[in-house]
Amino acid sequence: MPVIHQDMEVRLVKREDIDKLKWDSCVHYSNTGNLFGYTWYLDQVAKEWDGLVEGDYESVFPLMKKELRGSEMALHVPDLLPKSGLYSVNIPSSVRVKAFLNAIPEDYKVREINFSKSFPSLSDHDITQWKDYQLVLRDPYDLILGKYTDELRAGMEVIHRSNLIADGGVKPEELVDFYMKYDSHAVESKKHAYLRIIYNLLHRGIGFISGMRTEKGELVAADCFAFSHGKVVSLIPVHSGGDNKFALWKLTDMMIQTQSGKPIILDFNTRMGNIRPEIFNAESMLYSTYKENHLKGWKKWWAQF
């Protein structure tokens, strides 16, 4: 049954019944739109998902499903989906968010959703705030460079003396294997999902891979960057440890240099780890996470594992 809330009709739509064109159009024009809301992206990061839809796809809200032990159902945050939640061509107000949260089927006893915006006023729901970082790149590179910390400058100087070589031709398979080997966030079972996302980005012309190698050709740092909604997103930043973290810093600096002077924002996407945006003098931004557990007794404890 649709949920009616202050002239908003929110209904549950199964994935197979979602109008992809209308859904993606809503995400594209949404005030909180990002790469992570498109149907093709959601299909890669989750085995199953449905959506809450307002009206004629004026607002959409993906529900990323998984089955817990004991056959209980949960909404979870899949790997490579750092921000999601409500997408709307209307104002993404707390009232609208509440209407969607109230429309989540009661079958989902455990719920976790990372929003693409901060909603601190949702006092009747379990909301926590977390930080991510962005760097506006509209200024000339010299001005951006002048705001780097001494630590970052010193690290890049180490790389300058090390004769590392930048490589824009890193293959997706090499990047993902490198990520699986050196990043603690990597999940082996998601390897093919990572590859499908990267190939989709390359095929659509909205992503590229950059790497740093030794003179012998050994990869020591890499990242996949994706363009969407006026931002360039650091998607899979990774280095091989030790001083090679400086190589990742330099790699990010090189991307900043090529995009500086443009009306674009670098989203450090810090939920993926491995990069310290504060050394680039990036601005912190607040986002909200909705997290509730309605299970009872031992099931509530069991659902945490």
RAJO-V373167 format. One line per field, one symbol per residue. ss: DSSP state (h for helix, s for strand, l for the rest). burial: b if it has 24 or more other C-alpha atoms within 12 Angstrom, else e. A space follows every 10 residues. Layout:
BEGIN
ss=???
burial=???
END
This chain:
BEGIN
ss=llsssllsss ssslhhhllh hhhhhhhhhl llllhhhlhh hhhhhlllss ssssllllss ssssssslhh hlssslllll lllslsssll lllhhhhhhh hhlllllsss ssssslllll llllllssss ssssssllll hhhhhllllh hhhhhhhhhh hhllssslll lhhhhhhhhh hhlllllhhh hhhhhhhhhh hhhhllssss ssslllllss ssssssssll sssslllssl lhhhhhhhhh hhhhhhhhhl llllsssllh hhllllhhhh llssssssss ssslllhhhh hhlll
burial=eebeeeebbb bbbebeebeb ebbbbbbbbb ebbbbbbbbb bbbbbbebbb bbbbbebbbb bbbbbbebee ebbbbbbbbb bbbbbbbbbb ebebebbbbb bbbbbeebbb bbbbbbbbbb ebeebebbbb bbbbbbbeee eeebbeebee ebeebbeebe eeebbbbbeb ebebbbbbbb ebbeebeeee bebbbebbbb beeeeebbbb bbbeeeeebb bbbbbbbbbb bbbbbbbbbb eeebbbbbbb bbbbbbeebb eeebbbbbbb bbbbbbbbbb bbebeebbbb bbbebeeeee eebee
END
